[in-house]
């Protein structure tokens, strides 16, 4: 069923209410998070693989302020509202929410996803929320990344191609 992108973008309160409905429907909720700056093929591959692990895919998106704090003061290139909207446009993404904390631990703890997903570049013990999800009976999955497809490589390519000499 088609859902307009704006209807998929939730504040935490509405997301947790929706989580309750999904639980009543016995749906498996998958959660992942990230910056998702300059949405690219690697993001799409990753999110599609995450969605295949359950009935519902929830994506937590770092706010602009949190990205500046932990990644680079020059990032993100795309605003949090635009990144959330673009993710919500993907048919296999069911819900998007922003988080301003340095990690998504509080969001994960409150949401209680059945499956927590991160890229295979993380070891399970490095994944924020892994312990909490497992203690609640959920599982943690690591998804291989698409080689050569990253925001950093895309930024590098753009700067190389458009460098003035």
N, C-alpha and C positions, 0 to 999 in steps of 0.2 A: 504494500500500500504506500502510495506516494505521501511523503510528509515534507512540507516546505522547510528549507534550511533553518529559518528563524525558530521554528517549533522544536528543533532538535537542540538548540542552545539553551542550557539551563543554568540558573544559579544553583548553589548547593542545596538549598531548601527544596526547590522543585525537583531536583535530581533525586534526592533521598526519598521524596514521596513516590516518584516514579519507580525507584528501586523496590519499594514496598509492593507496588502493583506487579512488577516483574516476578518478585518472590512468590506472590500469591498464584501467579500463572506457572510456577515451577520453571521459569526460564533461567538458563545459565548465563550469568552476566560476566563478560570479559572486560577488563579494564587495562588501559595502557595510558602512558602520558609522554609528553615531550614538548618541544618548542614548535616544531613543524613550520619553520621559517622557509620560505621559498619552496613550497610544496612541489615534490618531484616524484619520479618513478619509484625510487627507493622507499619513500613514505607510503605510496600506494601499495606496493608489494607487501610491505610490513603490515599495514593496517588490514589488508585483505586476508592475509594469513592469520592475523589475530582474530578477525571476525569469524573465521572458520572453526575456531575453538569453542564457540558457544552460540547462544541464540541472540544475544544483544552485545553490541560493542559500544563501550563508553570511553571517550577520549578526554583526558585531562590536559589542558593546554596552559603552559606557563604564561603568566602575564608579562607585559613588556618590562615592568620593573624587576620581576624575578630573573628574567633573561639577562638584563643588564648587570644584575648582581653576580650571577654565577657563570655567565658565559663570556660576555664581552660588552663593554659600554657602548660599542657601536652597533650592537644588535638589540633587538631583531630588526630586520629590514622591512618586514611586513608587520603591521599593527596586530595586536591581540584580537581585536574585533574582526579584522579581515581574515586572520588565520583560523579563528573559530568558525567563521562563515564558510570558508573554503572547505574545511573538514566536514562541516554539516552538509555540504553539497554532495558529498560522496554517499552513494546509495547504501553502502554496507556499513556506514557509521550511523549508529542509532541515537547517540547523545554526545554532546560536547559541553564541557564546563571549564571555566578558567580557575586557576589557583595562583595565589600570590606568594605563598610560602616558598622557602628555598627548596623544599622537597614536597612530594605529594603525600607524605605519611598521614597527615590528618585527614585528607580526602579519602585515601584508601581505607583507613580505619573506620571512618563513618559509612562509607559506601558498602564495605564488605563484599567485594567482588568474589565470584566463584573461581575466576581465573585471573591471575595477574600476569601481564605479558611485558617483556622488555626484549631488546635486541640481544643476540647471542654474543655481542661484544662485552656484555656484563656477565660476571660470574653470579650464580644465584645468591651467594652471601653478600654481594654488593647491591642487590636490588632492593631499593627502599620499599618497605611494606611486605616483603616476602615472608618474613617470620610471622607477622600478624595475620596474613591471609592463610598461611598453612595452619596456624593455631586455631583458626576459625573453621577449618575443614576444607579450605580451598586449595588450589594448586598454583604453581608458578611455572610458566613456560617461557623459554628463550627462543626467539625466532632469528634464523640467519638473515643477515643484511644483504641487500643487493649490491654486489661488488661494483665499485666505481660510481655509485649513486649516493651522494651526500650533499647536504647544504654547503659544507666547507669546500668540497671539490667544485661545486657550481659557482660559488663566490670566487674561487681561484680562477676558474675558466673565464668568468666575466671580466675580472680585473686584468687578466692577461690579454684577452681579445681587445679590450678597449683602452689599454694603456696608451697614453700619449707619449710619443718619443721626442 
